[in-house]
Amino acid sequence: MRSIWKGTVSFGLVTIPVRLFTATERRDVTFHLVHGEDGGRIRFRRFCQACEEEVPFADVAKGYELPGGDMVVLAGDDFDDLPLSTSRRIEVLQFSPAGQIDPILLDKAYYLEPDPAGVKPYVLLRDALERSGLVAVVKVALRQRESLAALRVRDGVFLLETMLWPDEVRSADFAFLEEGVDARPQEVRMTESLIETMVADFEPSAHRDGYREAVQEVIEAKIEGREIVSAGAPVEEGPPADLMAALRASVEAAKKERRGAAPATGKAAAEPAKKDGAAEEKASRGRRTGRPA
């Protein structure tokens, strides 16, 4: 991994020099835009609508559009003196229970590695934070943007998770929330039963990105000149099913799936063999005596 930022964690009068690494990576299959006839790359040019000329990157500035359509142009030096008090510093503001941080606020995750001179204070803060069960709420400036962030411990390393500001989270104002929905008691019980039959420990490695694998298969088939096998026609949606019937069928299907996944115990597996042996012995006696078994 390559460090993308260097700074310090500021905790009271203690400063811990650290390096920042991106903790996650997307594994999407990436494509270029190309000319379908010859595969040539499609290039985009910076074209000015006012003077109708191509603009070199050095002359590109940032513009803020006003409601009337006028543009306020900001150059690079307009941002130089803006107050980013936490620049190159991760400032610990407080410590809070992790459950008080709404997951919707979490944005991007980064690992923090201590510089050699900061290993001891890093470990001291890490161990104390892990024992407390709390997370540190910090403020940090990354890429000319100041953010709140949560600092917690994962696998012995500090994990910094930047957060959105509260006004960046949209309200869930949907009409159905104001409507009264009447649910029959048996529908409630059946729904709860369906949930209970589907309870399992979450194992991330048990799940896979089927779409990405299918796209990769198409690419490999193209490379090798093989025929691409269709995954089948999409399932057509039928008319809406009765809710209780759908719930009941879902519960039965979930129970069957769970029974099929559960391994048979030694006793249960031996019983059918025992019965088969008894039946065979009875049939053998019948053959010897000439009487039906």
Helices and strands as residue ranges (DSSP letters): E 5-11, E 14-22, G 57-59, E 62-65, E 71-74, G 76-79, E 89-97, G 98-100, G 103-105, E 106-114, G 116-118, H 119-132, E 134-142, E 145-154, E 157-163, G 166-168, G 175-178, H 185-197, G 204-206, H 210-224, H 243-261, H 266-289
